[in-house]
Amino acid sequence: MNKQFDLAHPIFKIISEAASELSFETYAVGGFVRDQLLGRNCKDIDFVCVGSGIELAQKATEKISDKPHVSYFKNFGTAQFRWNEFDFEFVGARKESYDRNSRKPVVEDGTLEDDQNRRDFTINAMAISLNKNSFGELVDPFNGVKDLEEKLIRTPLDPDITFSDDPLRMMRAIRFATQLDFKILPETFDAIKRNKERIKIISQERVTDELNKIILAKTPSIGFILLEECGLLEIIFPEFQKLKGVENYEGKGHKDNFYHTLQVLDNITKATNDLWLRWAAVLHDIAKPPTKKFVEGTGWTFHGHEVLGSKWVPKIFGRMKLPMGNEMKFVRKMVYLHLRPIALTKEEITDSALRRLLFEAGDDIENLLSLCEADITSKNREKVKRYLTRFEVVREKLKEVEEKDQVRNFQPPVTGELIMETFGIGPSREIGVIKEEIKEAILEGKIRNDYEEALKMMLELGEKLGLKKQSDVRSPKSEENTDNA
């Protein structure tokens, strides 16, 4: 492993000089050191000094000509600023002690050794000296380099104390194992199992932030399997835990929906980095357990799981403190529609079914198709290949229908205002009936998505409903001609 550090960025020289003037021992620490050794880019750099982090930040910015804005957090003794597309944080070395009922530590000034002792994992407890007499030297008291080489996650001190003091570290251990494709040392993993209930004292926002980072990893299934094995999943995401397991009846079993969902999630990572489409993969089958039923002659069914699942999405997002706006609505729509494109591969494809899918999916049709392709899983590779081939046919036919009928996100060509004006009525049930009939006629292909055809149908429907035409209706073309006269 390369142990040469790239300290070419001018900030390192600036901080070294500032630290020398203040007589502060100073080090670059944590994730920056780890990522330098792994050859990964890192634009968040933390500095620890034996002294005041706020004073060090102030002294450093005095030496920068285009002075960056510095944010000071006096209660925590930290300072931050952004410069040259990098984010820098400064803190004084400290030691911590914890009360069992809180993750907020009692903090005291300390040495570099104290600061390294309080770090979560050995691979995050390394430091690079910025002191003039040892500039660029690695300080590695817990053999973090060796753990990097062996791809191991372990705590610097007793893991039971480490996880009990700050239970979020259990989620972080699994997140790092997922992101880096590392193994968690068995003794460390056993401590997570013993301390799993402590996660309940952590705020939901922080737990969800770690879960999102797992979902955004290259192979998210690694993290979910670890969460399940240590018992954390049942606590933080019970609906997902309930997907696990296979029930057999009369010699017939169903897929293990836990592992199927993880396969879908891993599949979707090849198509997108979008967090919300990945969440749609996580939740697409979430309501299968309560909808499971064995039907004689058919086998296991999960009828309506997409409908129930879509109803669960707001509840799960609310509890997880995920955004309740467009992000939630998008995931809910994906869960609700996820069976529709796949159903089209199993039957004769009609233009009507394609129009309805385009209408309901709207601009999210490509995301829906990506989710559905990811949902095609089987141990039989030939079966997967057949389904994907049929799916390409569905894609092509969707393009043809959209080009011909333009029904994506369409609104019926006649408006409620036009209906009221034409028949001299106010808001009423008849308006909804007419608009719905016209929409259905367009989706069924009985009329084109065209103003003149919709207008003609509107007048016929009005007559059937006993409405009397009160005024002439001009087409947009005739109005345009009048304006140009």
URWONOR-V264687 format. One record per run of one state. SS is the DSSP state (h for helix, s for strand, l for the rest). FROM is the first residue (numbers start at 1). TO is the last residue. If there is no record, write none. Layout:
BEGIN
ss->SS from->FROM to->TO
ss->SS from->FROM to->TO
END
This chain:
BEGIN
ss->l from->1 to->9
ss->h from->10 to->22
ss->l from->23 to->25
ss->s from->26 to->29
ss->l from->30 to->30
ss->h from->31 to->38
ss->l from->39 to->43
ss->s from->44 to->49
ss->l from->50 to->52
ss->h from->53 to->62
ss->l from->63 to->69
ss->s from->70 to->73
ss->l from->74 to->77
ss->s from->78 to->83
ss->l from->84 to->85
ss->s from->86 to->92
ss->l from->93 to->93
ss->s from->94 to->97
ss->l from->98 to->105
ss->s from->106 to->109
ss->l from->110 to->111
ss->h from->112 to->117
ss->l from->118 to->121
ss->h from->122 to->124
ss->l from->125 to->126
ss->s from->127 to->129
ss->l from->130 to->137
ss->s from->138 to->139
ss->l from->140 to->143
ss->h from->144 to->149
ss->l from->150 to->151
ss->s from->152 to->153
ss->l from->154 to->158
ss->h from->159 to->165
ss->l from->166 to->167
ss->h from->168 to->180
ss->l from->181 to->182
ss->s from->183 to->184
ss->l from->185 to->185
ss->h from->186 to->201
ss->l from->202 to->203
ss->h from->204 to->215
ss->l from->216 to->220
ss->h from->221 to->230
ss->l from->231 to->231
ss->h from->232 to->236
ss->l from->237 to->237
ss->h from->238 to->241
ss->l from->242 to->247
ss->s from->248 to->249
ss->l from->250 to->251
ss->s from->252 to->253
ss->l from->254 to->256
ss->h from->257 to->269
ss->l from->270 to->274
ss->h from->275 to->283
ss->l from->284 to->287
ss->h from->288 to->291
ss->l from->292 to->292
ss->s from->293 to->295
ss->l from->296 to->298
ss->s from->299 to->301
ss->l from->302 to->304
ss->h from->305 to->320
ss->l from->321 to->325
ss->h from->326 to->337
ss->l from->338 to->339
ss->h from->340 to->344
ss->l from->345 to->350
ss->h from->351 to->374
ss->l from->375 to->380
ss->h from->381 to->405
ss->l from->406 to->415
ss->h from->416 to->423
ss->l from->424 to->428
ss->h from->429 to->444
ss->l from->445 to->450
ss->h from->451 to->464
ss->l from->465 to->475
ss->h from->476 to->484
ss->l from->485 to->485
END
